[in-house]
Amino acid sequence: MGLKESEKKNLDGLESLSTINQSVVSDTWQYYFLTVATWLMHFEEFQKLEDTVKLKILETIWHIWATLDRHCATASYRRSYPYAPKTQIISRRGVLLDLTKVQFDSTWVSDYPSSEIAYFLRQNSSDHFDIIGALLELEPSDMEITFMLAQLSFEYAGKRCQGEILKLTEQFRKSLANDLHNYYVKEMNMPKYSNRLSKMMKINNSIQKNLWEHRPRMEKWRPGKNFTTFSKCEIKFEIQVFPLFVLQKRVWFEFQMPSFSGKPGISNSTF
């Protein structure tokens, strides 16, 4: 389903970041938006949708997809390096962060102190580590991770968008459930898989719960409220020969952000 094509993290030679700034954030957002766009195009049902519906689903799910992807990457890292500090996590494209050491430069977001900005950006770290522990115990296969990413994303999109998208995502989830059943029964010779499925759903439900609880805080992060206008983010499309996203269109971000001073902030787990 495109998992291996989308997942290009290399646990050897990790890049370690000491500061999260405008450049790091914009690069991370761009990476995950494009990665999820490519990943979605491996679903035949998704390819048949109207362009506007495809884009709406992508805009809705890319960040929650990224959340589970980072958790899975961090679990793989800790499995390979069991004595690494639990404060270390893996971000996009093999980037290593230590939550006790990394600094967040918030000057490009707002004039407010970094300690106050953290309230809006950071999710509960205790949930974060519980999820990684559950992934370490489960050791999901590539197929199971793909199912988890899709199930989490489509359920979230259905809840957020409702209407026609809810109906579409319900159909996607039924198809995914059938694929997973065939995987267990035919490929793994495992007709009794309810225990593993229950553990996967528990992980996904924990991520969803965390995100829904976090949304009221993020609703306050809007230009003209507590924050300055930190970006003008435009999604642009360019027709090209080989498809990256809907109907042979390439998607990328143009971030127009004010310069930042590089002032140290606080440790942050969002990016």
Residue pairs with C-beta under 8 A, 6 or more apart in sequence:
1 39
1 42
1 43
1 146
1 150
2 38
2 39
2 41
2 42
2 146
3 39
3 142
3 145
3 146
3 149
4 142
5 38
5 39
5 42
6 35
6 36
6 38
6 39
7 69
7 73
8 93
9 73
9 76
9 90
9 92
9 93
9 94
10 94
11 76
11 77
11 80
11 90
11 94
13 94
14 77
14 90
14 94
14 95
14 96
15 93
15 94
15 95
15 96
16 95
16 96
16 97
16 98
17 24
17 91
17 95
17 96
17 97
17 102
18 101
18 102
18 103
19 102
19 103
19 104
19 105
19 262
19 264
20 97
20 102
20 103
20 104
20 105
20 265
20 268
20 271
21 105
21 108
21 260
21 262
22 105
22 108
22 255
22 257
22 260
24 271
25 271
26 231
26 253
26 255
26 257
27 92
28 91
28 92
28 271
29 253
30 252
30 253
30 255
31 92
31 93
32 62
32 63
32 65
32 66
32 69
32 92
33 58
33 62
33 251
33 253
34 244
34 245
34 251
34 252
35 92
36 58
36 61
36 62
36 65
36 66
36 153
37 58
37 62
37 244
37 245
37 251
38 244
38 245
39 65
39 149
40 46
40 54
40 57
40 58
40 245
41 47
41 243
41 244
41 245
41 246
43 150
43 172
45 168
45 171
45 172
45 175
46 54
46 57
46 172
49 57
49 168
51 246
51 247
53 164
53 165
53 168
54 245
54 246
55 235
55 246
56 161
56 165
57 157
57 161
57 165
57 168
57 169
58 245
60 156
60 157
60 160
60 161
60 165
61 153
61 154
61 156
61 157
64 152
64 153
64 156
64 207
64 208
64 211
65 149
65 152
65 153
66 92
67 207
67 211
68 148
68 149
68 152
68 203
68 204
68 207
69 149
70 89
70 90
70 91
70 92
71 128
71 131
71 132
71 135
71 203
71 207
72 135
72 140
72 145
73 90
73 91
74 88
74 89
74 90
74 132
75 132
75 135
75 136
76 90
77 84
77 88
77 89
77 90
77 96
78 84
78 86
78 132
78 136
79 136
79 139
85 98
85 100
86 129
87 98
87 99
87 100
87 101
88 96
88 97
88 98
88 99
89 96
89 97
89 99
89 128
89 132
89 269
90 96
90 97
91 97
91 271
97 269
97 271
99 125
99 267
99 268
99 269
100 267
101 267
102 267
102 268
103 264
103 265
103 266
103 267
104 114
104 117
104 118
104 121
104 265
104 266
104 267
104 268
105 114
105 260
105 261
105 262
105 263
105 264
105 265
106 112
106 113
106 114
106 117
106 265
107 260
107 261
107 262
107 263
108 230
108 257
108 258
108 259
108 260
109 117
109 227
109 228
109 230
110 117
110 226
110 227
110 228
110 230
111 228
112 226
112 227
114 263
114 264
114 265
114 266
115 266
117 265
118 265
118 266
118 268
119 217
120 217
120 218
120 220
120 221
120 226
120 227
121 221
121 268
121 270
122 268
122 269
122 270
123 210
123 211
123 214
123 269
123 270
124 210
124 213
124 214
125 269
127 206
127 209
127 210
128 210
128 269
130 206
131 203
131 206
131 207
134 199
134 202
134 203
134 206
135 203
137 199
138 144
138 196
138 199
138 200
138 203
140 148
140 200
143 180
143 183
143 187
144 180
144 196
144 200
147 176
147 179
147 180
147 200
148 200
148 203
148 204
150 172
150 173
150 176
151 173
151 176
151 200
151 201
151 204
152 204
152 207
152 208
154 169
154 172
154 173
154 176
155 169
155 173
155 204
155 208
156 208
156 211
157 165
157 169
158 165
158 166
158 168
158 169
158 170
159 166
180 197
184 190
184 191
184 193
184 196
185 191
220 226
221 227
223 229
223 230
228 258
230 257
230 258
231 255
231 256
231 257
232 255
232 256
233 253
233 254
233 255
234 253
234 254
235 251
235 252
235 253
236 251
236 252
236 254
237 249
237 250
237 251
238 249
238 250
239 248
239 249
239 250
240 248
240 249
240 250
241 248
242 248
243 249
244 250
244 251
245 251
